[in-house]
Amino acid sequence: MKKKLLCFLVAVICVLPLSFAGCSDDEDVETNTGTKPLTLNLYGITNESTTEEAIQQVQAEMNQYTEGKFNTHIVLHLYPEDEYYDMLDAKLADIERIKKEEEEEAKRKKQQQAANQAAGITAAATETTAPETDAETYEDSGVVKPVYPEETQTQLDIFMVQGTTHLNRYKEAGYLSSLSESLANSSKILNRYISAGLWATVSLDGTANLDGTVTKGTVYGVPNNYVAGDYTYLLVNKELAQKYYYSAADVSTLPTLANFLDDVATNHPDYIPLYNEPVFSAAYLTEEPSLIGGVIYNTTTGFSRLTPRNLLGTSAFQTYWQQLYNFRKAGYITVGDYYAMPVDEKGNPEKVGAAFLKGNASIPEQYEEDYFVIPYANPFASASERPGTIFCVSTFTANVDRCMEIITALQTVSSFRNTFQYGVENVHHVVDEYTGMISYLNDSYSMNPEDTGNLFILSPNDTMSEQMLKLAENNWALGKQQLRDTITSPYAMFNFRIITEDNYKTDSYVYAEEYKAALEAAKEEQGSDFKEEEFEYDAPYSPGVFTDTILNELSKLSQEYLARIEDFEEYVGEDGEVVTIRDYIRSLRTEFEQNEYYKMLVDSKNADSPSAQYDSWYTTYGPQMSA
């Protein structure tokens, strides 16, 4: 998943699920005394310019902290994103292969020993060798230092994943350790730092609450706090609104805004009545915006029910397009930059009646003197974005709790987290002694801030935008507000299986049931002669059309229909009545829903259909309403 976050300025703070409080750098991070020396590895994503030499330098710097604090040595394995998941899958497959070979060799030796004993064969004496040392320390120039073991071939400890799609995939493959026990005990401080909404997206197999949180379930990863998406604000000129007796509440929706725009256009020809078009908020089941999904409101949570359907049939979609058509027809709209108010050729501000602007939580402060600044749409995190990057612990780890110590430090200790992000001071970056601002010296060590830990404890750097500086003021008050306001897509937690020709034998519910039925039939038919390891079932995919084909075809169809809506002009029908765009959309709905691929999408009898998958998932994991 490619994310567009740049380096953010972050103060040294703690993050509470619903409210946020500051803390000192090492507060609540206890030194783990009395533990044995341990080596852990950390697999992660880096940018293309990062060199192996730089990774080794950063590894040594991070170990200054982890060896002294936890008696733990870290080995960094960092790869570019386009290589990372292939490498990770290969590593996991290799570990499984080696473990299987070791198990088979142990089994062979045990059988051989049993056979020898049965035959009365005594094992021949072998030459003795000195045992390997298990010393935990050694002395160097009078200083006692710990001995850290080498990482093993079958060891994979901490690794990053991006988004719940990867999280679900590795969890279902059995590669993720549960972190729930650590979070309830040694790492419980993380519950104070990480957003409750983010925790919900990594708490799998749980039961949801109406507010978007999860009280039951198993946690399989630690998400990094981050700021995502944009607010959309409606700005309404205060002077004009007051002149025509409109309050902010009177102009907060498109239908009520229309009256104000009429007054502006009629009486103030030197004003732009409306700068930029309103947005339509929806969550899409397809990768690109389409007509398949559901409407999003500011009250939507990650567990709002949003069975994927045709948006043409929703009143919100119809109302939006009718109002947008009216605004366009009246000539009210001037489209420009959604991230700045318009200026003339000389750089002077244009006169604007109302505007739709996108940006972060700093916009109200910038414009509230001259405009009513009305939140129109909250930031939205799509299913592919939420919950961002997650630190997981594999089932092949040397020690879950010791891994959690490292992860906890990346979420709570700014100096340690800064090293992982920026590298070694005076080698990869420098720090201004007066402002604390970080400046890069080179790009030999380059990481994305959303991948390296809690953004809210990252130090500032000189590539930041002015907007992000605003978010960081007052211990990131506006940044924390934006995180709280961000709407999580109701499809983010939904473990949607997109069935393809390549994966249907492993991912299809339909194929799994057919395989099970065929297996049972073979057992019954062959009786005691049946050998399951020799059973083969290679029937074709019975629904005929794969899910990826359904979504791709509906995406293409959606673009055709959206283009037709854009090109629509009102006309008088045979009955003498004006056919509005709302009427037209209603007729398109009927036509769209007759499409064969749409019928497959909503086929409740096919367990693999997107609609059936979602309804089954929501019934099991969504909010359970009491009778």
N, C-alpha and C positions, 0 to 999 in steps of 0.2 A: 504494500500500500504506500503510494507516494503521498507525502503530506507536505504542505507548503509553509509550515512554521519556520520562521527565522529565529535567530538567537534572541532570547527575551531577557530583559532586565528583571531580576528577581531579588527581593529582599530576603533576609534571613528570618524566616517565619515558620510557624507550624500551621497546618491546615486542619480544621475541624470539619466534620461532615456537613454541619449546617452553619457554623460560625467559625471564624478563624482567629487564632491568637499567635502572637510572636513568641519566639523562644531563642535562647542563645545557641551557639553553634553545636556544642556537644551535650546539651541538656538531655538528660534521661538516657544517654547512651552509656551503658555500663561496660566496664572492662571485664572481659571473660577470663578471669584468672584461674589457674589450676587445670586448664584444658591441655590436651595433647596437641603437639604440632600437627597441623593438617594442611593439605594442599587441595584447593578447589579451583575449578576452571570456570571462566565466564565467557560465553559465546555471545557475540553481539554484532551489530551492523555499524559500519563506518562508511565514510565517503571515499570516492575513488582515489583521491590524492593522498590518503594516509599511507605511510610507509611502514614496513616491518620494523625498521630501526626505531621509529617514533613509538610504535606499540610497545616495544621492549622498554623504552624510556618511561612511558606512562605506567606500565606494569610495575616497574621498580619504585616509582613514586607512590603508587597506590599501596604497595606492600609496606612502605614506611608506616602507614597507618594501620593496615589490617594485621600485620605481624605483631606490632606493639600492642594493639588493642584486643585482638581476638586470638593471637597465636595462630593465625591463618595466613598461608601464602596463596596468592591469586595468580593464575596463569590466564592471560587474556588471549582470546581467539576472535579477531575482528575481521569481518568480510564485507565487501560492498553488497548492497541490497540485492542486486540482480544475481548474485552468487549465493547469498546467505541460505535461503531455504533449501536449495538443492544440496548444499554442503551439509546442512543440518539433517536432512532426511538420509543422506548417505552415511553420516556419522552414526545415527541411530540404528540404521540397518546393519552397519558393521559391528556395532556393539552386540546386537542380537545374534549375529552370526558367530562371533567369538564366544559368547556365553553358551550358545548351543553346542559348539564344538567342545568347550570345556566340560559341559555336562555329559556329553557323549563319551569323552575320554575318561572322566571319572567313573561313569557307569561301566565302561569296558574294563578298567582296572579292577573295579570291585568284583565283576564277574570272573576275571582272571584269577583273582585271589581266592575266590570261592572254589573255582575249579582246581586250583593247586592244592588247596586244603583237602578237598575231596579225594585227590589222587595221592595224598600223603607227601606232596612235594614241599620241601622247605625252601624258603627264599634264600638265595645265595647271599653270603656276606658281601657287602659292598664297601668300597673305600670310603672312609669317613672324611668329611670336609668340615672346615670351621663354619659354624652357623653364621648367617648374616646378622649383623648387629641390629638391635632394636633400640639403640640409644636414642633418646629424645633431645639430647643436647651435646654440644662439643665446646671445647675451649679454644678461643682464638685470641692470642696476645693477652691472655689473662682475663678475657671477657667470655662468659658462658653464653653461648648462642644456641637456639633451637635447631634441630635437624628436621627439615621439611621433606616429606616423602615425594617421590616423583608421581605425577598424575599417571593413572593407569590407562590402558587401551580401552577399557570398558567403563570409563568414568565420564559422565557428563553432568555437570552440576547446575549452574545458573545459565539460562539462555533467554533471549528476548523473543517475543512474538508480537505481531502488530495486528490488532483487531480480533474480534471474537471468532471469525471464520477460522483463523489459524489455531486459536485457543481450543475451539471445539474439535478440530481435526486431531491435534496432539493428545487431547484428553481421551477421545474415543479410541485412539490407538494404544492407550495405556501408558503413555510416556510422561504424564504429569503427576507429580506428588501432590497430595493434599497439603495445603498450608494452614488449614483451619485450626489445628492444635497449636501451632506456633503463634498464630495471631491471637489465640485466646490466652497465651502464656508469655513466652519470652519476647515476642514481637508485638505485644498488644498495643504498644505506643503508636503503631502505624494506623490504628483506628482513629487517632486524633489528627493525623496528617492528611489522609486520603479522603477525597470526596465520597460521600455515601452513594451518590449516583454512579460513580466509577466502580465502587465495590460491587454494586448490583450486577454489573456486566461481566464480572469474573466469578460470580457465585453460581456455579452450574448445578443442575439437578435440584434446585430449590423451589420454593413456592413464593410467588411475588405478592407484594402489597400494592394497594391502589396508588400510593404516593411514589411508586417507582423503585422502592427499596426491596431487599430480600432479607427475610428473617430466618429462613431455613435454606440449607444448601451447603455445598462444599466449595471453598475458595481454592482456585487453582493457579492464581497468579496475583502479583502486586502491580496495580496500574500506576502510571505516573500522572500526577496532576498536570493539566495543560489547559491552555485557552484556545478554544476552537470556534470556528464559524463567525458570523457577523450578525449584529442586531440590524433590523430594518426599522428606521424611525420615520414617522410622519411629522414634518415641520410645518407649522401653520403660522403665518405672519400675524404677530400679536396686534400690531397697530390696525390692520385691516379687519381682523376678527372682532376687535373691540368696537370699531367703527360701525360694524353691522350687527353687533350684539350677539356674537358667537362665543361661547365658552369652549374650553378644550374638549369637554365631553360632547359638545354639539357637532364636532367635526372629526370625531375619532374613527368613524367607519366610512367606507366608500359611499354609501347612499347619503349619509348626512354631510359628507364633504362636498358632494355635488352642489348643494345649495350655495355654499360659500364660494365655490369656483364660479358659479353663475354670476354672483355679485362682483367678483374680481374682474372677470372677463367683460362684463357689461360696463362697469364704471371706471376701470383702470387699464386702458389699452397699452400703457407703457410697462405693465407687469407681465411676467410669465405666470399664467394662472397656476400651472402644475409642472414642476420640474421633475422629470423621470416618472416612469410608469409604476404603479403598485405591483407588488410581487404576489405570487400565489404559493403558499406553503404546502408542500406535500412530501410524503415519504414514498419512495419508489422501490418496488421489488426488483426492478431491472437496474443494471449498472448506470445507465443514462436516464435522464428524465423522460417519462413516457406517460401513458394513460393508465398504467397498472400500479396501484398502490392505495394510498389513503390520505385524507386531508389532515394537516397538522395545525393545531391551535397552541396558544401559549400555555394552555392547561394540560397539554398532552404530556404523558410520561412514557418511560421506556416500556411500561406494561399496560398502556392504553390498548384496548382491542382495536386492531386495524387489519381485519381480514382483507387480503389483496383483492381489489375489485376494479371495475372500470370507473375512472374518475368522471367520465361524461355523465354518469348517473347521479352525481352528488349535487345537491343544491348549491353548495359553496362554490363549486367550479362554474356552474351556470351563472350564478350571481356575479362572480368575479368577471367573467367574460362580457356579460351584459353591461356592467358598469364601465369596464375598460373601453368597450365599443362606443358607449355614449361619450366618454371623455375624448376619445380620438375623433369622433364625428364632429364634436363641438370645437375641435381645434385647441383644446386646453393644454395638451401635453407637449413639452419640449424635452427630448431625451438627451441626456448628457452623461457626465461622470457621476456614478452612484456614490462616489467616495469624497465628493467636494461640491460645494455650491458653485453656481456658474459665475463667471466674470466676463466683462466685455474685452474688446481688443486691447484696451489700455490697462487691463488688469483690475478694473474697478468692479465691485460687486453688482451683479444684475439685480433688478427688482423682482422679487419672487413672492407669489401669493402662498403657495404651498409646495412642498418638495418631499420626495422619498429619498432618504440617504441611508447608505449602509456603512457600518463601521463597528467599533467597539464601544464599551461603556463610557468612554470619555466624550462622546458626541453631545449629550445634554449640556454639559458644562460649557462647551464651545459655543452653543447656539441659543441657550435658554434666555438670554437677555432680549433677543429680538423675536423669538419664535416660541410657540407652544411646541415642546418636543415630546411627542407621544410615541411610546413603544408600540410598534406595529407588529413586528415579528421577532421573537427571541432567537438567539443563535441556535443553530440546529446541527447536531452531529449525526451524520448518516450511519447506516449499518456498517459500512466499510471503514469508517473513521473510529467509531466508538469501540473500546474505550481508549484508543491510542495504543501506545507501546506498553507491554506488560512484561514484568520479570517473572519467569517461571523456574521451578526447580524440577529436574527430571527424576524419574524413578530409578535412574542409574547413579544417583548422587552418592557421595561419600557420607553426607550428613545433612539432613534437611535444616535443622536448627542453626547449624553453622552457616549454611547458605543464607538463611534469613537474617543473620547478623550483617552480612555484606549488603543485602538488599535494603535493610533498614537504614544503614548508614547512607546509602544513596538517596534515601528519601528524607533524611533528617539532619545530615551533617554537611553544611555547605562547602567546607574546604575539601572534603573527600569527593563530593559530587562535582565541584569545580574542576578537580584534577581529571576526572573521567571525561568531562566535557571539553576542557580547554587544553589539557596536557600539562607539561612541566613549565613552571614559571621561568622566564628568561631563556627558555629554549624554544617553546612554541608560542608563548605570549608574554606580555608584560602587564603589570598592574600599576595604575596611577596611584601614587602614595597618598594623594589628597582626596581624590574622588572615588577611588576603588574601581574605576572603569578599566576594563580589560581591553587590550589591543592585541590583535594577532600579529605575530612576527613572520609567520609563514603558514602554508596549508599542508605541511607534512603530517600533521595530526588534525583531522577534521571530522567532527561528529555532529549529528543533528540533535538539538537540545531536547526534543521530545522523546529521544531514545535512551537518554543517559540518566534519568532520575526525575525527581520532583522539580518542576520548573520554578516553583515558588521559593526555592532556596538557591537559585543560580545567580551568580554575580553578574553585573552589567557588562556589556561589551559595546564597542564603538560602532558596530554595524546595525544597532537598533534603530527603529523608526521613532519619530516623535510621538506617535500614538501609543507605542508600547511603553515609552517612558511615562506617559500619563497613567497608564494602567498600573505601573509599578509604584506610583506615589503612595505615601501613607501605608507602607507594608502591603502593597498590592491590593488595596481596598477595592478598586474597580475591577481588577483581574479576578479577585475572588467572587465578586458579585456576578461577573460574566460566567464563571464556572457554575455557580449555583443556578443561573438562569438558563443555561444551555439545555435544550431539549434533546433527549436521547431518542433516536429512531426506535419505534416499537419493533422494528425488524432486527435491531442490534443483538438482542438476546435470543432471537428465534434461530434455532439451528436448522437453517434451510438447506436441504440436500438438493443441489442442482444435479440432476441425473444426466449423465452423458454416456456415449457408447463405450468410453474407456473405463467408467467407474460403476456401471450399473450392477455388476456382480458383487460389489462390496457395499454400495451405498443405497441401493434400491430397496424400499420396504416390500414392494411387490415381488421382486426377485427372491428376497429372503424368505418370504412366505411360500413361494413356489418351490424353492430349494428344500425347505423344511418338509413340505408335503411329499416331495419326491423321495427324500431320504427315508421318511417313515414308511412309505410304500415299498421301497426296496428292502428295508429291514423285515417287513412283514412277509414279503414274497420269498426272500432267501433264507429267512430263519437263522439257524445257528451257523450257516455258511457265510453270512454277511460280514464283510470287512469294510468298515467305514473309511479307512484310509485309501481304499481302492475305488470308492464311490465317485462317479463323475456325473455332473449335471451341467449341460451346456446348452440349455434351451435359449432361444432368442428372447429379447425383451418384449414381454407380452403386450404392454400398452401401445407398442409400435412407435410412438414418437417420444423422443427424449425431452426432458425438461429444458435443457439448454436451447433446443430448437424452438420450443414453445415460446420462451422468453425472447429469443432473437427475432422471431417472426412478429411477435406482438410489439416489440420495440420499433421495427420498421413500419408496421401498420400505424402505430401511434404517431410517428412523424408525418405520415401522409394525412392523418386526420387533423393534426394540429395545424398543418399548412392550410388545409381547407378552412379551418376556423379563422385563421389569420386573413384569408382572402375573402371572407364572407362580406356581402353587402345586403342590407335589408331590401326586401322587395314585397310587392303586393301579390298575395296568393289568389287562387281561383275564386275564393270566397270573398274577395275584396278586402281582406284583413292584411295588415302588415305582418310579414314573417320576420320576427326578431331573431337575434343571434341566440337567445335562450331557446326559442322554438327550434332553431336549426340544430343546436347541440342535442336537444332531446331526440330529434330524428336520427342524428348520428349515433346516439347511444344504442338505439334499437338495431341499427345496421351493424355496429361494431360487435354487439353481443351475439350476432348470428355467425360471426367468424368461427371457423373450425378450431383455430388455436385458442381463442378465448374460451370456447366450450371445454377444451382440454384443461385450461387453467383452473376452471371452477368445478371440475368434475369431482364430486364428493365420493364417487364409487372407486376412484383410482387413488390409492393411498399415497402415491408419489406426486399427485397434482399439487401445485403450490398452495392452493386454497385448502385442500384436505390436510396437507402437512401443517399449515398454520393453525387450523382449527384444532387438530389433535394436540399440537404443542401447547396452545393456549389453554385448552381444557385441563391439561396436566400441570402446567407450570405457571399459568396466569393467576391473578387474584382469585382466591376461592371465596365466593360469596356465601354467607350463611343463609340458611333457610328462613 
